[in-house]
């Protein structure tokens, strides 16, 4: 039984908005490394599809406030976000 409780493609597309979708890809994920996404990232629609199907491919944590989103834990960005 596949219980994917992650975000849908439309949810991810809306969350990412006009930001660089590559910031949301988790470089520690096995699929990321297998597909060598650092050197050759997939096009945005494919990346969103892959993240929707493989939630661990999404960089975490995600901080969201209104329309602002910070993927991953960059202490400087998080502090600016919370200010």
Wavefront OBJ file of the C-alpha trace (Angstrom):
o trace
v 0.000 0.000 0.000
v 1.452 3.368 -1.047
v 0.481 6.126 1.366
v 2.157 9.215 -0.074
v 1.185 11.936 2.366
v 3.437 14.542 0.754
v 2.477 17.616 -1.222
v 0.741 17.343 -4.580
v 2.323 18.691 -7.756
v 0.005 21.700 -7.688
v 0.780 22.306 -3.991
v 4.513 22.230 -4.700
v 4.184 24.454 -7.754
v 2.263 27.035 -5.713
v 4.660 26.772 -2.762
v 7.749 27.237 -4.934
v 6.112 30.042 -6.901
v 8.694 32.105 -8.770
v 11.604 30.856 -6.626
v 14.313 28.664 -8.098
v 12.861 25.155 -7.790
v 16.382 23.708 -7.444
v 16.573 25.227 -3.937
v 13.850 22.761 -2.914
v 15.726 19.640 -4.059
v 17.382 17.725 -1.222
v 21.015 17.021 -2.184
v 21.240 14.348 0.531
v 18.509 12.265 -1.113
v 19.553 9.073 -2.894
v 17.494 9.865 -6.014
v 19.145 13.303 -6.214
v 22.581 11.678 -6.143
v 21.675 8.783 -8.475
v 20.379 11.172 -11.125
v 23.272 13.602 -10.586
v 20.821 16.467 -10.198
v 23.523 18.851 -9.018
v 25.278 18.652 -12.367
v 22.146 18.173 -14.448
v 18.963 19.275 -12.658
v 15.700 18.097 -14.188
v 13.392 20.687 -15.752
v 11.004 22.313 -13.272
v 7.913 20.223 -14.200
v 9.854 16.971 -13.819
v 11.460 18.109 -10.542
v 8.037 18.984 -9.130
v 6.640 15.628 -10.268
v 9.580 13.804 -8.658
v 9.240 15.746 -5.390
v 5.495 14.998 -5.261
v 6.175 11.282 -5.731
v 9.261 11.203 -3.485
v 8.693 13.582 -0.555
v 12.177 12.884 0.810
v 13.510 14.641 -2.287
v 12.169 17.910 -0.829
v 14.719 19.856 1.221
v 13.557 20.326 4.787
v 12.532 21.957 6.920
v 10.277 24.278 4.970
v 9.474 27.574 6.647
v 6.435 29.290 5.153
v 4.893 32.598 6.161
v 2.417 34.211 3.824
v 4.020 34.024 0.398
v 7.578 33.703 1.727
v 9.190 30.269 1.845
v 12.638 29.227 3.072
v 13.698 25.669 2.153
v 16.316 23.984 4.329
v 17.953 25.291 7.450
v 20.104 28.285 6.573
v 20.340 30.061 9.928
v 20.768 33.522 8.376
v 17.763 33.115 6.065
v 15.638 31.668 8.872
v 16.530 34.552 11.197
v 15.629 37.076 8.472
v 12.436 35.161 7.816
v 11.415 35.186 11.480
v 12.280 38.861 12.002
l 1 2 3 4 5 6 7 8 9 10 11 12 13 14 15 16 17 18 19 20 21 22 23 24 25 26 27 28 29 30 31 32 33 34 35 36 37 38 39 40 41 42 43 44 45 46 47 48 49 50 51 52 53 54 55 56 57 58 59 60 61 62 63 64 65 66 67 68 69 70 71 72 73 74 75 76 77 78 79 80 81 82 83
